[in-house]
Amino acid sequence: MRIDDIIIEHHQHGQARRYADSVYEAYISVRIVGDLIGTAVHYLNLQEATVKDIARNWVRPFKDKPSSPFAATLTVCEPVGPTELMRKEVHPKHPCTQESRWYVKIVEAFTD
């Protein structure tokens, strides 16, 4: 039986202080259990378009080309590589790569 998990680690979510821009930061990865070798774990190598779709739906909605300067904007979308726990968890035949875990940052300008 195959189990897919979308893992979103929210680092910061919302306004840090009054009169500041709202910042949404998260780490995104997708874990697959039981697809390759028994119940072994592996992490998908994600493409940037897939990461953007996950961030758009689960972190903060944004548009690729915002029509307003105050709209939520994706400012960072980059692969950061696996954590130590991810490296230990996977099957040795399917190690994690740099594209297994991504960092996204969405900024929404403060409006009053």
N, C-alpha and C positions, 0 to 999 in steps of 0.2 A: 504494500500500500504506500503510495506516494503522498507526502505531506509537504506543502509549500508554505513558507512563512515569510511575509514581508516584515522586515525588522526596521523600525524607525526609532532612533534614539534622539529624542528632542533635547537639544542642548540649551537653547534659549527660545522663549515663546512669548512675544508681546513687547510691551513698553518696559524699558529698564527703569525709567523714571518719568516724572511728569514733563510734558512738553518735549519729549524725545520721539524720534522715529520708532516705529514698531519693527523689531528684528525677530525673524524666525530662523533658527539654525537647527539643522538635524543631520544625522548620519543615517544613510540608507543602505540596506543590504537585503538580499533574498536568499534564504536558506532552504535547501531541498533535503528531505529525509526519505530514504528508502527508494530511490530512483535507480541508482547505479549498481550498488553491491549490497544486497540485504537491507539492513537498516542504517547503512553508512550515511554520513552527512557530507554535503558539499555546498558551496556557495556559488551562485551564478555570477558570471562576468557580465556586468550590466553595461548597456550602451547609454550614452548621454540622453538620448531621446526618451528612453524608458525611465531613467531617473527623473527627468523633468516631469513626466506624466505622473509618477508616484508623488513627487513633491507638490505638484499642482492639486492633486486630489486629497492628500493626507497631511500635508504640512501647512500650506496656505495657498489659496487660489491666486493665480497670477496669469497675465497674458504675455505672450512672447514679445509683442509690440504694443505696449500700453498706450492708450489714447490720452491719458492724463499724466502730468508730472507727479501727481500724488498717488497714483495707482501702485499696487504691490509689484515689485520688480525683482526678478531673480538676478542677484549680483555675483554669486559664486556657485559653480557647479563643477566639482573636480574630484577625481578619484584620490582617495587617501590611503588605500591599502587596508589589509585586515588587522584586527586586533590580535593580541597574543592568545586570547581565548578562542577566537575563530581558527587560528592556526592549529591549536591543540585538538579542537573538536572534529576537524575534517579527516576523511580517510586519506592515508598517505599517497594513494594513487591519484588523488584529485586535490592538490594543494590550492590554497587561495592565491589570487593574483591581485595586482594593484586595483583592478576594476571590480573587485568583489565588494568594496565598501566605498561609498561616495559621501562627500560633504556638500550640503546645499545651504545657501543663505539667501533669504528673501527679505527685502527691506520695503517698508511702506512708510512714506513720508508723513510726518505729523501734520494734521490739519485741525484747525480750531473753529 
